Amino acid sequence: MKLADYEPIVGRSVIEELRLLASKMAGREVQNINSTFVGGGVAEILNRMVPILQELGVDARWTVIKGSPAFFEVTKKLHNALHGRPEDVSDEDFDLFLDINRRNMAEMDFHGQTMFVHDPQPCALVERKGDAGGKWIWRCHIDVSSPDERVWRFLERYVVRYDATVFSAPAFSRPLPVRQFLISPSIDPLSDKNKELTSREIDSAMAGMGIPRDKPIVTQVSRFDYMKDPVGVIRAFEQVRRSIDCRLVLIGGGATDDPEGEKVLAQVREAAGGRVDIHIVAGQTRSDIEINALQRASAVIVQKSLREGFALTVAEALWKARPVVASDVGGIPLQVRHRLTGLLSHGIDGTAYAVRQLLSNPDYARWLAENGREHVRHNFLITRHVRDYLLLFLALDHTEDVIHL
């Protein structure tokens, strides 16, 4: 996709602003570093954003750290602990984390004026800041407002060495002695997962997945992760099913840095019990077009997370003008304004109640969905995200409060 392709969606003034900002940093090298090329919102964003930055004249690059299965077991525990979930993190786990980070430091080619490090997995790479030079930014995509304090204290010793930190929402951050920026994630409206589809394309994808469209479909799109509570979604669906005949679809894959997926998937299949009205669609082989089609074919889309970073699946659903029921956690309330752009819910009973409300009142559901699409258009599309990152890069070159363009 070219930048001009976004103009019909966001307007010419938005595109012109991006070109103006990028002209002030033409040729600058920005090296993004994270833990996986595949799976999860960070990889999806970088996959779309890096080419846009390159078209704007920014030398944006993307590097992924190498890690063993044991390393990703540890980083998953750290991820859960930062979300506040109890985890048994040992001193040996911390040692392994640092050992893998330091191996990557020795092997990785650090270059450019801006090092943009995403999430906890590669956080300790900042130890190379002294000899690599440049400005270093730590981009935290998860909510660390109520973490396991021991785990946070371990990571904090590296976080404070960055020149700046970026969080997705004000409530996600921690008191830190370095500059903090608040930048929400985004979706790409022209990606296969979000672009407009014809009725024929939707019908073909649904048939290919073997999901009948004979009754309303309730869907959750997410990794098979404890924090996404797919078993809780099944329990809520069981309550809805008592009064409204409908189908449930749980669709998702895994990420190469998430070792718990298969275990959670097995528990989900056990909870579903082979019922014909519950469809579990798993695996990285599912295409983005299929997910797009399923969201567009759904009567209600659910995101019943127990803890959450931002939950881009919510923005995806809202962009497709689908009514959403989502947990009041993490960055979801920034997207779902209760009773305005969707319904926020609490627990299994609350989720079931909200889904029933939308299925039984399609006019209200449609009104919420239309509001939700416009909310995403103005706040959570990739063009806004690119603008915020360009401003971030420029801000690090200025100590004053005003940047003169």
Sequence and secondary structure as in RCSB ss.txt:
>XXXX:A:sequence
MKLADYEPIVGRSVIEELRLLASKMAGREVQNINSTFVGGGVAEILNRMVPILQELGVDARWTVIKGSPAFFEVT
KKLHNALHGRPEDVSDEDFDLFLDINRRNMAEMDFHGQTMFVHDPQPCALVERKGDAGGKWIWRCHIDVSSPDER
VWRFLERYVVRYDATVFSAPAFSRPLPVRQFLISPSIDPLSDKNKELTSREIDSAMAGMGIPRDKPIVTQVSRFD
YMKDPVGVIRAFEQVRRSIDCRLVLIGGGATDDPEGEKVLAQVREAAGGRVDIHIVAGQTRSDIEINALQRASAV
IVQKSLREGFALTVAEALWKARPVVASDVGGIPLQVRHRLTGLLSHGIDGTAYAVRQLLSNPDYARWLAENGREH
VRHNFLITRHVRDYLLLFLALDHTEDVIHL
>XXXX:A:secstr
  GGGGHHHH HHHHHHHHHHHHTTTT EEEEEES SSSSHHHHHHHHHHHHHHHTT EEEEEE    HHHHHHH
HHHHHHHTT      HHHHHHHHHHHHHHHHH    SSEEEEESSTTGGGGGGHHHH SEEEEEE S  SS  HH
HHHHHHHHHTTSSEEEESSGGG    SSEEEE    B TTSTTTS   HHHHHHHHHHHT   SS EEEEES S 
GGG HHHHHHHHHHHHTTS  EEEEEE   TT TTHHHHHHHHHHHHTT TTEEEEESTTS HHHHHHHHHH SE
EEE  SS S  HHHHHHHHTT  EEEES TTHHHH  BTTTBEEE HHHHHHHHHHHHHH HHHHHHHHHHHHHH
HHHHSBHHHHHHHHHHHHHHTT  SS    
